[in-house]
Amino acid sequence: MSSPLLTDFPELSHLSREDLEDLLSDPVYFQAIFHSLSFVKDLYKSQSELGSANEAIARNNLALQQRLYDLRTETKNAFDEAKSLEARWKELEKEQKEVYQRFTPQFLSMRLRHSLTAQDDASEALATSFVKQIIDPPPREENGRDVDEFIKEFRELRKVYHKRALWGEKWANGQVIWRDN
């Protein structure tokens, strides 16, 4: 007897037609024959081997679990520290930029111009107060400013003013070079 069933499953070729019909009608008989087939046995054996391999992998994973959690924690801490240091770096960079800003040629030039103006104002204020003292002398109890003292102070203020003015002129003429080193 040749049929597609027997061609596909040669293990069933020893069964009679009645046995095959019983196989379809009796689930217990079907299970017994089915589980006796060699490829089903091989399939169950492979399934059992895969199950055992999975269990071994699971045991290994469980053995490594705590170490992996510890490494995750260490990594998170290192990452958090790196982020903190990166934020601190940005703050320090900002502070450094602010500090260096005070030493840029443009800022120094501005400070020189402001100090020149302030020095001129200070010397003019001294001269004005001296002139007022001469025009309207203070009462006898108060000592007025001595002429020699005034000249000494005024000369010192003007000397500083002219030095700064000279540096300003040199700067304007490109004769002042600021090194960045």
C-alpha positions as CSV (number, residue, x, y, z in Angstrom):
1,M,0.0,0.0,0.0
2,S,1.5,3.3,-1.1
3,S,0.0,6.6,-0.1
4,P,1.3,10.2,0.5
5,L,1.0,9.5,4.2
6,L,3.3,6.5,4.1
7,T,5.7,8.4,1.7
8,D,6.0,11.2,4.2
9,F,6.0,9.0,7.3
10,P,7.7,5.6,6.4
11,E,7.7,4.7,10.1
12,L,4.0,4.1,9.8
13,S,4.3,1.6,6.9
14,H,4.2,-1.4,9.2
15,L,0.7,-0.4,10.4
16,S,-2.4,-1.8,8.8
17,R,-5.3,0.3,7.5
18,E,-7.3,-0.6,10.7
19,D,-4.4,0.4,12.9
20,L,-4.2,3.7,11.1
21,E,-8.0,4.2,11.5
22,D,-7.6,3.3,15.2
23,L,-4.7,5.8,15.4
24,L,-7.1,8.6,14.2
25,S,-9.9,7.6,16.5
26,D,-8.0,6.8,19.8
27,P,-6.0,9.7,21.2
28,V,-4.1,7.4,23.6
29,Y,-3.0,5.1,20.8
30,F,-2.1,8.1,18.7
31,Q,0.1,9.5,21.5
32,A,1.8,6.2,22.0
33,I,2.6,5.8,18.3
34,F,3.5,9.5,17.9
35,H,6.0,9.4,20.8
36,S,7.6,6.3,19.5
37,L,8.6,7.9,16.2
38,S,12.3,8.5,16.0
39,F,12.2,12.1,14.7
40,V,9.8,12.9,17.6
41,K,12.2,11.3,20.0
42,D,15.0,13.3,18.5
43,L,12.9,16.5,18.7
44,Y,12.2,15.8,22.4
45,K,15.8,15.1,23.0
46,S,16.8,18.4,21.3
47,Q,14.2,20.2,23.3
48,S,15.5,18.7,26.5
49,E,19.1,19.6,25.6
50,L,18.0,23.2,24.8
51,G,16.1,23.4,28.1
52,S,19.2,22.2,30.0
53,A,21.4,24.7,28.1
54,N,18.9,27.5,28.9
55,E,18.9,26.5,32.6
56,A,22.7,26.6,32.6
57,I,22.7,30.0,30.9
58,A,20.1,31.2,33.5
59,R,22.2,29.9,36.4
60,N,25.2,31.7,34.9
61,N,23.2,34.9,34.5
62,L,22.0,34.7,38.0
63,A,25.5,34.2,39.2
64,L,26.6,37.3,37.3
65,Q,23.5,39.3,38.3
66,Q,24.8,41.0,41.4
67,R,28.1,41.8,39.7
68,L,26.2,43.4,36.8
69,Y,24.1,45.4,39.2
70,D,27.3,46.6,41.0
71,L,28.9,47.5,37.7
72,R,25.7,49.4,36.6
73,T,25.8,51.3,39.9
74,E,29.5,52.1,39.4
75,T,28.9,53.2,35.8
76,K,26.0,55.4,36.9
77,N,28.0,57.0,39.6
78,A,30.9,57.6,37.2
79,F,28.6,59.1,34.7
80,D,27.0,61.3,37.3
81,E,30.4,62.4,38.4
82,A,31.5,63.1,34.8
83,K,28.3,65.2,34.3
84,S,29.0,67.1,37.5
85,L,32.6,67.7,36.5
86,E,31.5,68.8,33.1
87,A,29.1,71.3,34.7
88,R,31.9,72.5,36.9
89,W,34.2,72.8,33.9
90,K,31.7,75.1,32.2
91,E,31.5,77.2,35.3
92,L,35.3,77.5,35.5
93,E,35.5,78.2,31.8
94,K,33.0,81.0,32.3
95,E,34.9,82.4,35.3
96,Q,38.2,82.2,33.3
97,K,36.6,84.0,30.4
98,E,35.4,86.7,32.8
99,V,38.9,87.0,34.3
100,Y,40.6,87.1,30.9
101,Q,38.1,89.7,29.8
102,R,39.6,92.2,32.1
103,F,43.0,91.7,30.4
104,T,41.9,92.0,26.8
105,P,43.5,94.9,24.8
106,Q,40.0,96.5,24.3
107,F,39.3,96.4,28.0
108,L,42.7,97.7,29.0
109,S,42.4,100.5,26.4
110,M,39.0,101.5,27.9
111,R,40.5,101.4,31.4
112,L,43.4,103.6,30.3
113,R,40.9,106.2,28.8
114,H,38.8,106.2,32.0
115,S,41.8,106.5,34.2
116,L,43.1,109.4,32.0
117,T,39.8,111.2,32.4
118,A,39.7,110.5,36.2
119,Q,43.3,111.8,36.6
120,D,42.4,115.0,34.7
121,D,39.3,115.5,36.8
122,A,41.3,114.9,40.0
123,S,44.0,117.5,39.0
124,E,41.4,120.0,37.9
125,A,39.5,119.5,41.2
126,L,42.8,120.2,43.1
127,A,43.5,123.3,41.1
128,T,39.9,124.6,41.6
129,S,40.0,124.0,45.3
130,F,43.4,125.9,45.5
131,V,42.0,128.8,43.5
132,K,38.9,129.0,45.7
133,Q,41.2,129.0,48.8
134,I,43.1,131.9,47.4
135,I,40.0,133.9,46.4
136,D,38.1,133.1,49.6
137,P,40.8,132.3,52.3
138,P,39.7,130.1,55.2
139,P,39.5,131.5,58.7
140,R,42.8,131.8,60.6
141,E,42.2,128.6,62.7
142,E,42.1,126.5,59.6
143,N,45.4,126.0,57.8
144,G,45.0,126.6,54.2
145,R,47.0,124.7,51.6
146,D,50.5,125.9,51.2
147,V,51.6,126.9,47.7
148,D,54.6,124.5,47.7
149,E,52.4,121.7,48.8
150,F,49.8,122.5,46.1
151,I,52.5,122.6,43.4
152,K,53.9,119.3,44.5
153,E,50.5,117.5,44.5
154,F,49.4,119.2,41.3
155,R,52.7,118.3,39.5
156,E,52.4,114.7,40.7
157,L,48.8,114.4,39.4
158,R,49.6,116.0,36.1
159,K,52.7,113.8,35.7
160,V,50.6,110.7,36.0
161,Y,48.0,112.2,33.6
162,H,50.6,112.9,31.0
163,K,52.2,109.4,31.3
164,R,48.8,107.9,30.7
165,A,48.1,110.3,27.9
166,L,51.4,109.3,26.3
167,W,50.5,105.6,26.6
168,G,47.1,106.4,25.0
169,E,48.8,108.1,22.1
170,K,51.2,105.2,21.6
171,W,48.3,102.9,21.7
172,A,46.4,104.9,19.1
173,N,49.5,104.9,16.9
174,G,49.8,101.1,17.1
175,Q,53.0,101.3,19.1
176,V,51.7,99.2,22.1
177,I,51.7,95.5,21.6
178,W,49.9,93.2,24.1
179,R,51.3,89.7,24.3
180,D,48.9,86.9,25.0
181,N,51.6,84.7,26.7
